[in-house]
Structures are given as structure tokens and as C-alpha cells.
Amino acid sequence: MDIESLYELYLRHPEVTTDSRRCPQGSIFFALRGESFDGNLFAAKALEAGSAIAVVDNPEVIPSGDNRYVLVPDVLKALQALATRHRQSFKGPVLQVTGTNGKTTTKELLAAVLSERYQVLYTQGNLNNHIGVPLTLLRLRPTDEVAIIETGANHPGEIALLTKIVQPDYGLITNVGRAHLEGFGSFEGVKRTKGELYDYIQQKASAHVFINSSNSDLMSMLSERRMSSERCIAYGHEGDGLGQAICRGAVAACEPMLKVRWQGTTGQMHEVQTQLIGDYNVDNVLAAVAVGLHFGVAEEAIDHALEHYHPSLGRSEYRKTAANELIIDAYNANLTSMMAALKNFKKIEGDKKMVILGDMKELGAESERAHKAVAREAMAEEGAGNGGQTAVHTTHGNHSEQGGEQSEQSEQDKQNDRSDQGKKSNHSEQGSEQNNHSDQGKQSDRSSRRAWFVGENFEKALRGITAAQDIEIRCFKDAEAVKETIKKEKPTGWLILIKGSNSTKLHQLPELL
């Protein structure tokens, strides 16, 4: 079946699903294939569950004479082509967002701001890949006035593919950083791939770029493409000499919630108290201000949207529980975002501060260096550089194993460590029942700083490096080991930063803290 014929079917059945367990009445089921499944085998089940049409690419699953099946050469390509065709029927502006860090938060801030004036369709959650993007576009309805589409990538060419589907009128790259290096090959590979959005914008005469002029990487990427300044809508930090920038801003406070000061072209100064954690979110907020101003959202309405946006999905989220205060950023992690989170955390006042950091994934050859850099930053003495350090003795949950060079520590050394818990709290667990934290009160007194590392990459990184003397260090195999320790010790009264790649499952920890 050709795309125009499929599109006619879609207009009669505008709900699309790829999950045979969730088939709204009258929907179209697309039988996608994966590494471990074949959607063709579930087409009949989808029809039984409520779908009106099943799009398949295996003729053998089609019963003779059953016209509810549509045969195509490739189901995924058919889904993508259908989404592109539907996007072409949409007359409102389409804004595509990508970047290494902050793209989901930025997308949600943009949606909050633009929703003050428009009916906005935007990517739900992180459905930003070759399947999620088409599904998002196919949710467009005649009542929608603006579309915001988030796109992600971990290999070269993926942004180019998604951009051809989205066909944006506006492009926004939040930043470029050292993430997914295993797939991109290098930081330059990251820049080239994210820059594929700029390549498309450059080729589409009517399209524009929202650009953070304070980001030297993004500015150099635009310069390399000789992008005309008339097609660039700039925003950035105060004092950066931005010329015709639509807005400028700065961090007004972060205690711990971010307060942003910004000024648009009217000259009126605004201060907005957000519900975001982290001064690094100032760029995401300014992007939302810039987009809102460009699309005619009133300045007071922009402030209202920013003040009432509440982060979700474990991104820059502050949560106060009965026992502790949590900063949860456990959906994604790379060297850039980790260092930003740790530097911000050090600025926040707290009597008892703790970080729980999970492995960063897909860093390839950069992995060991990146994990060592993060470990050093996490274990450095706050506000005093790297002075007063001691070699790291890691512990694995409640076990007495030693890491790296410390594995041959003498029994006399161990006794000395146990007798000096107050001075060198990172030597606080050497295997005895008492030192396995049976006394929660004594454990709390040993140190006002803790760093818990989760995963084999951090375990390797901790070998042979030093830590500040005032910090207790532990290393865990996985999130399950951390959960067991939390259940046993019940930490109380801590300000805790939780950050790691999604696959480390640290998002399971907040409910226990």
C-alpha cells in the first residue's frame, strides 16, 4: 500500500499503537520488529483487542480474505513516512529540540510557556527516538497550534533521520557534551550529529534557529555552517555582549531552588522563582523565555509558566521526605551533567550532605577517565580545593572488601582506622559487626559527608585516587545493594544528590529515603 492510501486510512482511524496490549478501539496497529520480538506475530491479538487495522510486513500472518491487514515492505519505514505525511498537513510552527543535556527539561519548559497562549502538542516523556518521534507527530490534531518535538541520538545520522521526519520550522540545540561517546566516537562526533539539525535549518529558507549565544560550542557550530544572523534568534547570559539578543539573564539565587533574573527587549527586569534544582538550568529557562517572547507570549505569562512548572521523571527534582531532602537527577548521566550537578550541589548549604552516584554508560574509551574525574570531584573537600586528602578505602555495601591498592592493607592499619573514625571517616567500615553499621546513631556521627558510588565503572575509578579526609566513601555493585543498606541503616537528616544513568536504576532509591 502506498503512503497516500495509508494516510487516508489514518484519517479515518487517527489513533496509532505499536503495543498489542494497548489497542484503543478503532486504532491502527503497527507491527514493529525488534531484536527480541516480531510485532507481526501479535497482529491478530491487536485486532482482537480493538484495533481496526494491522499494518504488517510479513504476508504469512495475513488470513485469507481478511481486509483488516495492510501489507507494507517495512513497518517502521511506513510508520515514519506516515508521520512525515501527517506533519506536512500541519500549518502551525514546529520546533525541534535536541542536545546532550537538558533537552527534556527544556522541551517541557517550552511547552509550559507556549501553553499560556497556544494549544501545544509536545513530546511526552522521552519518546524522542525513531519510533517515539513518529508516534508524537501522529498525535497532531486540527486544534493544535504549535508542536514541540524532542529528538535524541546516540549514533551519527540519527538527528538527520529524525529531522527529515519532523521537518522543523525552528531548531534549538540546548548544548553539546561528552555523552554516548561509544556511539559517536568522539566529542567532535557529538557536535557533528547534533549539528545535523542546523544543517537542515540552513537548507530550509524559511526556518530559524534559537541559539544560546553564551555557548561557544554552539556558536562555533553555527559559524562553521555560515548561518545567516537574520535566521538566528539569540538568547544568553548577562554581560556577554549579545547584540540583538531577544533576552538576557542570570542566576539570581539557588537555595536550593533556582531563581532566574531575565530581561527582554522591553527592558523590564524579571525575577522568577522556579521549582528547578541546579544553576545549570538557567540556560534551559532562558531558552523558554526566548521562545515565548518570539511567539508573542506576554512577559507576565512567561513568568507564571516558569514559576508553576514542576520537574518530573527524576530530572532536577527536589523532594522533601519525612527523613531526608533529595535532589533527584537519575534519568541520565554523562561527564558534563555529572560535573555540573556536583558543582551545584557543593553550593547548597547543608549540615549533612551525601551523593549517590551511578555509573555513566556509553562513554567508550573515555569511560575510565570520566569516572575518575567525577569521583575526584565528588570526594574533594568542599570549599577547600583538594587539600587534606587521604587514600580511598572503598567498601562494597556492608562487606569488608578493599578496592585497588588498598586490598593489602595490614591488620594494624585496619585497627588504626577503626580507632580514628572521627578523623578519617572514609575508613569507617572494615568488616566487624559494629562497623557494619548496627548502630545508626554512631554511624551518623562519623562524618557529615558521604559519597556512595554504584557500579563497576566507579569501582575501577576509585582505585589509586585520594579523597578529602572528612568524607565517608562506599562502593556498591548495583542499586539492589544500595537499597539493602538503606533499609538496614535508614539514613536520616541528609541532603542527598542522586544521579546516574537510567540503567543503574537509582530512580528506585527515593521511595526508600
C-alpha positions as CSV (number, residue, x, y, z in Angstrom):
1,M,0.0,0.0,0.0
2,D,1.3,3.5,-0.8
3,I,1.6,6.2,1.8
4,E,-1.3,8.3,0.4
5,S,-3.6,5.3,0.7
6,L,-2.3,4.6,4.2
7,Y,-2.8,8.2,5.1
8,E,-6.5,8.0,4.0
9,L,-6.9,5.0,6.4
10,Y,-5.2,7.0,9.1
11,L,-7.5,10.0,8.7
12,R,-10.4,7.6,9.4
13,H,-8.6,5.9,12.2
14,P,-6.3,8.6,13.8
15,E,-5.1,6.6,16.8
16,V,-1.9,4.7,16.4
17,T,-0.4,2.0,18.6
18,T,2.6,-0.3,18.5
19,D,1.7,-2.3,21.6
20,S,-0.7,-5.2,21.2
21,R,-1.5,-4.9,24.9
22,R,-2.8,-1.3,24.4
23,C,-5.1,-1.1,21.4
24,P,-7.8,1.6,21.6
25,Q,-11.0,0.9,19.8
26,G,-10.6,1.7,16.1
27,S,-6.9,2.3,16.2
28,I,-4.2,1.2,13.7
29,F,-1.6,-1.3,15.0
30,F,1.9,-1.1,13.5
31,A,3.6,-4.4,13.8
32,L,7.2,-3.3,14.5
33,R,10.1,-5.7,14.8
34,G,12.8,-5.6,17.4
35,E,15.8,-7.6,18.4
36,S,13.8,-9.9,20.6
37,F,10.2,-9.6,19.2
38,D,8.2,-9.6,16.0
39,G,5.1,-7.5,16.0
40,N,3.7,-9.4,13.1
41,L,3.1,-12.3,15.4
42,F,0.8,-10.1,17.6
43,A,-1.2,-8.5,14.8
44,A,-4.2,-10.9,15.3
45,K,-4.2,-10.2,19.0
46,A,-4.2,-6.4,18.4
47,L,-7.2,-6.7,16.1
48,E,-9.0,-8.8,18.8
49,A,-8.1,-6.2,21.4
50,G,-9.7,-3.3,19.5
51,S,-7.6,-2.2,16.6
52,A,-9.4,-1.7,13.3
53,I,-6.3,-2.1,11.1
54,A,-3.0,-4.0,11.4
55,V,0.0,-2.8,9.4
56,V,2.4,-5.8,8.8
57,D,5.4,-6.7,6.6
58,N,5.0,-10.5,6.8
59,P,2.4,-11.8,4.4
60,E,2.3,-15.1,6.1
61,V,0.4,-13.7,9.1
62,I,-2.5,-12.4,7.0
63,P,-5.5,-14.7,7.0
64,S,-7.0,-15.3,3.6
65,G,-9.7,-12.7,2.8
66,D,-9.1,-10.6,5.9
67,N,-9.0,-7.0,4.7
68,R,-8.1,-5.6,8.1
69,Y,-4.5,-6.3,7.3
70,V,-2.3,-3.8,5.4
71,L,0.9,-5.2,3.9
72,V,3.9,-2.9,3.5
73,P,7.6,-3.6,2.7
74,D,8.8,-2.3,6.1
75,V,6.5,-1.4,9.0
76,L,8.9,1.0,10.7
77,K,9.6,3.0,7.4
78,A,5.8,3.0,6.8
79,L,5.2,4.5,10.3
80,Q,7.9,7.1,9.7
81,A,6.6,8.0,6.3
82,L,3.0,8.3,7.6
83,A,4.2,10.7,10.3
84,T,6.1,12.8,7.8
85,R,2.9,13.0,5.6
86,H,0.8,14.0,8.6
87,R,3.3,16.6,9.7
88,Q,3.1,18.2,6.2
89,S,-0.6,18.8,6.7
90,F,0.1,20.7,9.9
91,K,0.1,24.5,9.3
92,G,1.4,25.7,12.6
93,P,5.1,26.1,13.6
94,V,7.1,23.0,14.5
95,L,10.0,23.4,16.9
96,Q,12.6,20.6,17.2
97,V,14.7,20.4,20.3
98,T,17.9,18.3,20.7
99,G,21.1,18.5,22.8
100,T,23.3,16.4,25.1
101,N,21.8,17.7,28.4
102,G,18.6,19.4,29.3
103,K,16.6,18.7,26.2
104,T,13.6,17.1,28.0
105,T,13.5,19.8,30.7
106,T,13.8,22.5,28.0
107,K,11.1,20.9,26.0
108,E,8.7,20.8,29.0
109,L,9.6,24.4,29.9
110,L,8.9,25.5,26.3
111,A,5.5,23.7,26.4
112,A,4.6,25.3,29.7
113,V,5.4,28.8,28.4
114,L,3.8,28.4,25.0
115,S,0.7,26.8,26.5
116,E,0.0,30.2,28.2
117,R,-1.2,31.3,24.7
118,Y,-1.4,28.3,22.4
119,Q,-2.7,24.8,22.1
120,V,0.5,22.9,22.2
121,L,1.4,19.4,21.2
122,Y,4.7,18.2,22.6
123,T,6.7,15.0,23.1
124,Q,5.5,13.1,26.2
125,G,8.2,11.7,28.4
126,N,11.3,10.8,26.4
127,L,9.7,9.4,23.3
128,N,12.4,11.1,21.2
129,N,13.8,8.3,19.0
130,H,13.0,6.8,15.6
131,I,9.7,5.3,16.9
132,G,8.7,7.9,19.5
133,V,9.0,10.9,17.2
134,P,6.6,9.5,14.5
135,L,4.2,8.5,17.2
136,T,4.3,12.0,18.6
137,L,3.7,13.6,15.2
138,L,0.7,11.3,14.6
139,R,-0.9,12.8,17.7
140,L,-1.2,16.2,16.0
141,R,-4.8,17.3,15.7
142,P,-6.5,20.2,13.9
143,T,-6.9,22.0,17.2
144,D,-3.2,22.1,17.8
145,E,-1.4,25.4,17.1
146,V,2.3,24.7,17.9
147,A,4.3,21.5,18.0
148,I,7.4,20.9,20.1
149,I,9.3,17.7,19.1
150,E,12.2,16.4,21.2
151,T,14.8,14.3,19.3
152,G,17.6,12.3,20.8
153,A,20.5,10.3,19.3
154,N,23.4,8.1,20.3
155,H,24.8,7.4,16.8
156,P,25.8,9.6,13.8
157,G,23.0,10.3,11.3
158,E,20.1,9.8,13.8
159,I,19.3,13.5,14.1
160,A,19.4,13.9,10.4
161,L,16.9,11.0,10.1
162,L,14.6,12.4,12.7
163,T,14.8,15.9,11.3
164,K,13.7,14.7,7.9
165,I,10.6,13.3,9.6
166,V,9.9,16.4,11.8
167,Q,10.7,19.0,9.1
168,P,11.1,21.7,11.7
169,D,10.4,25.4,11.2
170,Y,12.6,26.2,14.3
171,G,15.6,24.3,15.8
172,L,17.0,24.5,19.2
173,I,20.1,22.7,20.5
174,T,20.4,23.0,24.3
175,N,24.2,22.2,24.4
176,V,26.7,19.6,23.3
177,G,28.7,17.5,25.8
178,R,30.5,14.3,26.3
179,A,27.8,11.7,26.1
180,H,27.2,8.5,24.1
181,L,30.8,8.7,23.0
182,E,30.8,4.9,22.4
183,G,28.3,5.6,19.6
184,F,29.6,8.9,18.4
185,G,33.2,8.1,18.6
186,S,34.3,11.4,20.0
187,F,33.2,14.8,21.2
188,E,33.5,16.1,17.6
189,G,31.2,13.3,16.6
190,V,28.6,14.5,19.1
191,K,28.9,18.0,17.6
192,R,28.5,16.8,14.1
193,T,25.4,14.7,14.9
194,K,23.6,17.4,16.9
195,G,24.6,19.8,14.2
196,E,22.6,17.9,11.7
197,L,19.6,19.9,13.0
198,Y,21.5,23.1,12.0
199,D,22.2,21.5,8.6
200,Y,18.5,21.1,7.9
201,I,17.6,24.6,9.1
202,Q,20.2,26.0,6.8
203,Q,18.7,24.2,3.8
204,K,15.1,25.3,4.6
205,A,15.0,29.0,3.7
206,S,12.0,29.9,6.0
207,A,13.4,28.1,9.1
208,H,15.2,29.7,12.1
209,V,17.5,28.7,14.9
210,F,17.2,29.6,18.6
211,I,20.8,29.9,19.8
212,N,22.4,30.3,23.2
213,S,25.0,32.9,22.3
214,S,26.8,32.3,25.5
215,N,27.6,28.7,24.5
216,S,30.9,28.8,22.5
217,D,30.4,25.3,21.1
218,L,27.0,26.1,19.6
219,M,28.3,29.4,18.2
220,S,31.2,27.7,16.5
221,M,28.9,25.1,15.0
222,L,26.7,27.9,13.5
223,S,29.8,29.7,12.3
224,E,31.1,26.6,10.5
225,R,27.8,26.5,8.6
226,R,27.8,30.2,7.8
227,M,24.3,30.5,9.2
228,S,22.9,34.0,8.5
229,S,22.3,36.1,11.6
230,E,18.9,37.0,10.3
231,R,17.8,33.4,10.9
232,C,19.2,33.2,14.4
233,I,17.2,34.2,17.4
234,A,19.7,34.7,20.2
235,Y,19.5,34.5,24.0
236,G,22.2,34.2,26.6
237,H,23.8,35.4,29.8
238,E,24.0,39.0,31.1
239,G,27.2,40.8,30.1
240,D,28.0,38.6,27.1
241,G,27.7,41.4,24.5
242,L,24.9,39.6,22.7
243,G,23.8,42.5,20.5
244,Q,20.3,41.8,19.3
245,A,19.5,39.0,21.7
246,I,15.8,38.6,22.4
247,C,16.6,38.1,26.1
248,R,19.4,38.0,28.6
249,G,19.5,36.5,32.0
250,A,21.5,35.2,35.0
251,V,21.2,33.1,38.2
252,A,19.7,35.3,40.9
253,A,19.8,32.6,43.6
254,C,19.9,28.9,44.0
255,E,19.0,28.0,47.6
256,P,18.4,25.2,46.6
257,M,15.7,26.2,44.1
258,L,16.8,28.2,41.1
259,K,15.8,31.8,40.8
260,V,16.4,33.4,37.5
261,R,16.7,37.1,36.6
262,W,15.9,37.9,33.0
263,Q,15.3,40.9,30.7
264,G,13.6,41.0,27.3
265,T,13.7,43.7,24.6
266,T,11.2,45.9,26.6
267,G,13.9,46.5,29.2
268,Q,11.7,45.3,32.1
269,M,13.7,43.2,34.6
270,H,12.0,40.0,35.9
271,E,12.9,37.6,38.7
272,V,11.4,34.2,38.5
273,Q,11.4,31.6,41.3
274,T,11.4,28.2,39.7
275,Q,10.9,24.8,41.1
276,L,14.1,23.5,39.4
277,I,17.3,22.4,41.2
278,G,20.6,23.4,39.8
279,D,22.1,26.7,38.5
280,Y,22.9,24.8,35.2
281,N,19.2,25.0,34.4
282,V,19.4,28.8,33.8
283,D,20.1,28.1,30.1
284,N,17.0,25.9,29.9
285,V,14.9,28.7,31.5
286,L,16.3,31.3,29.2
287,A,15.6,29.2,26.1
288,A,12.0,29.0,27.2
289,V,11.9,32.8,27.7
290,A,13.3,33.4,24.3
291,V,10.9,31.1,22.6
292,G,7.9,32.5,24.5
293,L,8.9,36.1,23.6
294,H,9.4,35.2,19.9
295,F,5.9,33.7,19.8
296,G,4.3,36.7,21.5
297,V,3.6,35.2,24.9
298,A,3.2,38.1,27.4
299,E,6.2,38.5,29.8
300,E,4.0,38.1,32.9
301,A,2.6,34.9,31.4
302,I,6.1,33.6,30.8
303,D,6.9,34.2,34.5
304,H,3.7,32.4,35.5
305,A,4.6,29.4,33.5
306,L,8.2,29.2,34.7
307,E,7.1,29.6,38.4
308,H,4.5,26.8,38.2
309,Y,6.4,24.3,36.1
310,H,7.3,21.3,38.3
311,P,10.0,18.9,37.0
312,S,9.2,15.2,36.8
313,L,10.8,12.0,35.6
314,G,13.7,12.3,38.0
315,R,15.2,15.4,36.3
316,S,16.4,18.2,38.5
317,E,13.7,17.3,41.0
318,Y,13.7,18.4,44.7
319,R,11.8,16.2,47.1
320,K,11.5,16.5,50.8
321,T,10.6,13.3,52.6
322,A,9.9,12.5,56.2
323,A,13.6,11.6,56.7
324,N,15.7,13.5,54.2
325,E,15.9,16.1,51.4
326,L,16.5,14.7,48.0
327,I,17.8,16.1,44.7
328,I,16.9,13.5,42.1
329,D,18.5,13.6,38.7
330,A,18.6,9.9,38.0
331,Y,17.4,9.7,34.4
332,N,20.6,10.4,32.5
333,A,24.2,11.0,33.3
334,N,27.4,11.9,31.4
335,L,30.6,13.7,32.3
336,T,29.2,17.1,31.6
337,S,25.9,16.7,33.5
338,M,27.6,14.9,36.4
339,M,30.2,17.7,37.0
340,A,27.5,20.4,36.7
341,A,25.3,18.6,39.3
342,L,28.2,18.1,41.7
343,K,29.4,21.7,41.4
344,N,25.9,22.9,42.0
345,F,25.4,20.5,45.0
346,K,28.5,21.9,46.7
347,K,27.0,25.4,46.6
348,I,23.9,24.3,48.6
349,E,24.1,24.7,52.3
350,G,23.6,21.5,54.4
351,D,24.9,20.1,57.7
352,K,24.9,16.5,56.4
353,K,25.4,16.1,52.7
354,M,25.5,12.9,50.7
355,V,25.9,11.9,47.0
356,I,24.8,8.6,45.5
357,L,26.3,8.4,42.0
358,G,25.6,5.6,39.5
359,D,27.8,4.6,36.5
360,M,27.7,6.7,33.4
361,K,27.0,4.5,30.3
362,E,28.1,4.5,26.7
363,L,31.3,6.5,27.2
364,G,33.5,4.1,25.4
365,A,37.3,4.7,25.7
366,E,36.5,7.9,27.7
367,S,34.8,5.9,30.5
368,E,37.6,5.4,32.9
369,R,38.9,9.0,32.6
370,A,35.4,10.4,33.0
371,H,34.5,8.2,36.1
372,K,37.8,9.2,37.7
373,A,37.1,12.9,37.1
374,V,33.6,12.6,38.7
375,A,34.9,10.5,41.6
376,R,37.6,13.2,42.4
377,E,35.0,16.0,42.2
378,A,32.6,14.1,44.5
379,M,35.3,13.3,47.1
380,A,37.1,16.7,47.1
381,E,36.9,18.8,50.2
382,E,34.1,21.3,49.8
383,G,35.3,24.9,49.6
384,A,39.0,24.0,50.2
385,G,40.4,22.7,46.9
386,N,42.0,19.3,47.3
387,G,43.9,19.8,50.4
388,G,44.0,17.5,53.4
389,Q,43.5,14.3,51.4
390,T,43.9,10.6,52.2
391,A,43.9,7.5,50.1
392,V,40.5,6.0,49.4
393,H,39.4,2.8,51.1
394,T,36.2,1.6,49.4
395,T,33.7,-0.7,50.9
396,H,31.1,-2.8,49.0
397,G,27.8,-2.2,50.8
398,N,28.2,-3.9,54.1
399,H,31.2,-6.1,53.0
400,S,34.8,-5.6,54.1
401,E,36.4,-6.0,50.6
402,Q,39.0,-3.4,49.7
403,G,39.4,-1.8,46.3
404,G,42.6,-1.4,44.3
405,E,45.8,-0.7,46.1
406,Q,44.1,-0.9,49.5
407,S,43.5,-4.7,49.2
408,E,46.7,-5.4,51.1
409,Q,46.2,-3.1,54.0
410,S,47.7,-4.6,57.1
411,E,45.7,-5.7,60.1
412,Q,47.5,-3.0,62.2
413,D,46.3,-0.4,59.6
414,K,42.8,-1.6,59.9
415,Q,42.9,-1.3,63.7
416,N,44.3,2.2,63.4
417,D,41.5,3.1,61.0
418,R,38.8,1.8,63.4
419,S,40.3,3.8,66.3
420,D,40.2,7.1,64.3
421,Q,36.8,7.1,62.8
422,G,36.1,10.7,63.5
423,K,39.2,12.0,61.7
424,K,39.2,9.6,58.7
425,S,35.6,8.6,58.2
426,N,36.2,7.2,54.8
427,H,37.9,4.2,56.6
428,S,34.7,3.7,58.6
429,E,33.9,0.1,57.5
430,Q,36.3,-2.7,57.9
431,G,34.1,-5.7,58.4
432,S,33.2,-6.0,62.1
433,E,29.6,-6.3,63.1
434,Q,29.9,-3.0,64.9
435,N,31.4,-1.3,61.9
436,N,28.7,-2.7,59.6
437,H,26.5,0.0,61.0
438,S,24.4,-1.8,63.6
439,D,24.4,1.5,65.5
440,Q,22.8,4.1,63.3
441,G,23.5,6.9,65.8
442,K,27.2,6.3,65.8
443,Q,27.3,6.0,62.0
444,S,25.6,9.4,61.6
445,D,28.3,10.9,63.9
446,R,31.3,9.6,61.9
447,S,31.0,12.1,59.0
448,S,28.9,14.9,57.8
449,R,29.7,13.9,54.2
450,R,29.2,10.7,52.3
451,A,29.8,9.6,48.8
452,W,28.3,6.3,47.6
453,F,29.3,5.0,44.2
454,V,27.3,2.4,42.3
455,G,28.6,0.2,39.6
456,E,31.7,-1.4,38.3
457,N,32.9,1.7,36.4
458,F,33.1,3.7,39.6
459,E,34.7,0.7,41.4
460,K,37.5,0.8,39.0
461,A,37.8,4.6,39.1
462,L,38.2,4.7,42.8
463,R,41.5,2.7,42.7
464,G,44.6,4.7,43.5
465,I,42.9,8.1,43.9
466,T,42.5,10.2,47.0
467,A,39.7,11.8,48.9
468,A,39.2,14.6,51.4
469,Q,39.6,13.4,55.0
470,D,36.1,14.5,56.0
471,I,34.2,12.1,53.7
472,E,32.9,8.6,54.1
473,I,33.2,6.5,50.9
474,R,31.4,3.4,49.9
475,C,31.1,1.4,46.7
476,F,28.1,-0.8,45.7
477,K,27.7,-3.4,43.0
478,D,24.3,-2.2,42.0
479,A,21.1,-0.4,43.1
480,E,19.9,-3.5,44.9
481,A,22.9,-3.4,47.2
482,V,22.2,0.2,47.9
483,K,18.6,-0.5,48.7
484,E,19.6,-3.2,51.2
485,T,21.9,-0.8,53.0
486,I,19.3,2.0,53.1
487,K,16.7,-0.4,54.5
488,K,19.1,-1.5,57.2
489,E,20.5,1.8,58.2
490,K,17.6,4.2,57.5
491,P,19.7,7.4,56.8
492,T,18.0,10.4,58.4
493,G,18.6,14.1,58.2
494,W,20.7,14.1,55.0
495,L,20.7,16.3,51.9
496,I,21.2,13.7,49.2
497,L,22.0,14.1,45.5
498,I,21.0,11.0,43.5
499,K,22.4,10.9,39.9
500,G,23.3,8.2,37.4
501,S,22.4,6.7,34.1
502,N,18.8,5.4,33.9
503,S,20.1,1.8,33.6
504,T,21.7,2.0,37.1
505,K,18.1,2.2,38.5
506,L,18.9,4.8,41.1
507,H,15.4,6.1,40.4
508,Q,14.3,3.3,42.7
509,L,16.0,4.8,45.7
510,P,13.9,7.9,46.6
511,E,11.0,5.9,47.9
512,L,13.3,4.4,50.5
513,L,14.9,7.6,51.6
